[in-house]
Amino acid sequence: MNDFINGLCLKVRSFGVREEGQDLVEYSLVFAMIAFGAITGMGYLASGINTEFSNVAQVLTTATS
């Protein structure tokens, strides 16, 4: 029974020491931050483009009247 408990303790400790999946988590977080920034930037860019097209349409409508 004592050997079982010691073996279990060693396995639990090894889970805390292992860092094999750490890189994957870090890269995933970086990718998520870049994607969030790109989506936010595209929203602002689309708003600006929409405003400019509206201004051009207004000028063309006024010039043809």
C-alpha positions, 0 to 999 in steps of 0.5 A: 500500500505504501508503494502505491501511495509513493507511486501516486505521489510521483505521478502527481508531481510529474504532471506539475513538472512537465512542460511539453504542452506549454509552447502550444498554449503560448502560441495559441494565446498569441494567435488569439491576440493577433486575430482579435487585433485584426478583427478590431482593426478591420471593424475600424477600417470598414467604418472609415471606408464606408464613411468615405464612400458615403461622402463620395456618393453625396458629392456625386449626387449634389454635382449631378443635381 
